[in-house]
Amino acid sequence: MDAIEIINLYFSYNHKGVLYDINFNIKKGEFVGIIGPNGAGKSTILRIMAKILKNYEGRVNILGRDIRGIKQIDFARIVAFVPQETHFLYNYSVYDIISMGRYPYLSPFHRLKKDDIQAVDWAIEQTGLEGFKTRLINSISSGERQMAVIARALAQKPNILLLDEPTSHLDIKHQVRIMELLRALNQNGFTIVVVNHDLNLSSRYCDKLILLNQGKVYKIGTPAEVIKKDIIQDVYGIETLVIQHPGRKIPQVFFK
């Protein structure tokens, strides 16, 4: 069974077309990158898969079920979404922020139970935030805040993790740290779908790439099949050098 199946998907903002006849599937346990230039529809399609944008035509299946027929609380136990940016109006502790990932499992006004605490502690351990639990969320660095948001998603104990540019605005260390975490989660059974502008990070970590251009699927395949000089020229309109990484059999992009 596929983790995600997109069938004949169309979407418009205020009668302006954004996505046109999108079709693809993502298998259980895949690490998939959605790439493409600005305005290609990457974040839009991720937000549709996350059940945030709902006024679309076509069908989106999660684990064989049309997401329109899945209650939101049940959906949140299957799929977790990490947005590109998260702003915290209230300066909760990191532990409290991560604990919010357990809301799909709690009755109103009920405290965390043993299973919830174990899930939160597991998420904290996975993201390396043990030393930040009591810190206020707005007092830590942007990289650690992003880790806390990912930990909140992990506390949901989902099967599928959707992330919209999780490494944007972060330094190289935190970019690699987050991508290494996602790869480790993937190796432990998570299906990962990540929107990323960085072609080299996408090539290094993803099993499969979905290249969007002007609201349509331009190419789907392995990094070696998608990241090619002529394809980048056609989609991004820029000349590049594409060479094989000296230590890995993956393509890497350099600007001329």
Secondary structure, DSSP 8 states (H G I E B T S, - for coil): -EEEEEEEEEEEETTEEEEEEEEEEEETT-EEEEE-STTSSHHHHHHHHTTS---EEEEEEETTEEGGGS-HHHHTTTEEEE-S----SS--BHHHHHHGGGGGG--TT----HHHHHHHHHHHHHHT-GGGTTSBGGGS-HHHHHHHHHHHHHHT--SEEEEESTTTT--HHHHHHHHHHHHHHHHTT-EEEEE-S-HHHHHHH-SEEEEEETTEEEEEE-HHHH--HHHHHHHH---EEEEE-TTSSSEEEEE-
